[in-house]
Every structure is written in structure tokens, then in C-alpha cells.
């Protein structure tokens, strides 16, 4: 089952408040929007992908507890990107300085900020072309480092500001580089 895209405009244009309320009234749906306002409804993931996603969030979270450099978010968090899209990466991280610059209300709702770092984990139902476009959208909107992890192909695509996408086949680890200094992700649990 793939994502369903529902084009609302020009018939309906949801404000940020209306989109937020719509998501609150439909908590069992995974909903994002494109920059043009189309709704994207994605199916839930299966157990294997859910486990992998929990492992990734835990690994970034444990690093962050030690480093204390920012805030970690799981896949249920929606971010309002500068281009107007509402996106929910599988794992996200924002530095303390940028997070603390938001108001309390902005932090409470769908934060109007592009994370510094994101991970997208491909599930069996995800279209790789759609995920690659989503990753590029993150970079175009200010994400500094992004990893697209594809367990089926045992491949990782690394997205960085101002650089071409780097593709790694069966890497053992990934470095957080200067964005997540000292973070090293062990991929053995993801690729088995």
C-alpha cells in the first residue's frame, strides 16, 4: 500500500490552525502536506520497520543525552518547513539554540522549523523515488544532514547542504559529522 495524495486546492485551503486541528481529530492517520497544500496520507508501518525506527530514535536519543546539544524527535512530530510543507521525518534533531528560539506555542504545535538532521527509513511500502524527493526537500529547506536508510537494498543515501547525494552500499556505521559531533550509528541492527 502506498501513500495517498489528496489535492485540496483551489477548492479548500487549510490554514495552519485548521491543519493542526485536522491532525488532532485524526490521530490514527499519518498525515503530511506538500508545499502546495496537498494532503499526503501514508499507511502505518509493520513491526520490523517500527522496531528499526525505534532503534534509530533510541540511538540518536542516547547520543543526545550524553552530548546535550539539542532535542530529538520521533516520527510522530510534524515540522512546518519554510516552503509551507508539513513533514514528519522518522527521526529528527534540532540544536538547542534553534529550538529555544521558537516560542512556547511554536514548540507545542507543529514547529515552524527545518530540523538540523533527519533520518528517513524506507519501509516495504515506501516508494524510493518519493523518499528521495522528500530528502531533497528537507535539504532545500535548511536541513544540514540527512540519511535515507534503505534496509531492502542495504543502502544509505547521505544528503548534505551544497553537496551531491552520496550513496553507500552496506555501510557498517554512519558518522554524524559536524552536525551531530561524536555520533556514530551502528547499522548492524538495521540491516539484519
C-alpha positions, 0 to 999 in steps of 0.5 A: 500500500502506498501513500495517498495524495489528496489535492485540496486546492483551489477548492479548500485551503487549510490554514495552519490552525485548521491543519493542526486541528485536522491532525488532532481529530485524526490521530490514527492517520499519518498525515503530511502536506506538500508545499502546495497544500496537498494532503499526503496520507501514508499507511502505518508501518509493520513491526520490523520497520517500527522496531528499526525506527525505534532503534534509530530514535533510541540511538540518536536519543542516547547520543543526545543525552550524553552530548546535550546539544539539542532535542530529538524527535520521533516520527510522530512530530510534524515540522512546518518547513519554510516552503509551507510543507508539513513533514514528519521525518522518522527521526529528527534533531534540532540544536538547542539554540534553534529550538529555544528560539521558537516560542512556547506555542511554536514548540507545542504545535507543529514547529515552524522549523527545518530540523538540523538532521533527519533520518528517513527509513524506507519501509516495504511500502515506501516508494524510493523515488518519493523518499528521495524527493522528500530528502531533497526537500528537507535539504532545500529547506535548511536541513544540514544532514540527512540519511535515507536508510534503505534496509531492502537494498542495504543502502544509505543515501547521505544528503548534505547542504551544497553537496551531491547525494552520496550513496553507500552500499552496506555501510557498517556505521554512519558518522554524524559529522559536524552536525551531530559531533561524536555520533556514530550509528551502528547499522548492524541492527538495521540491516539484519 
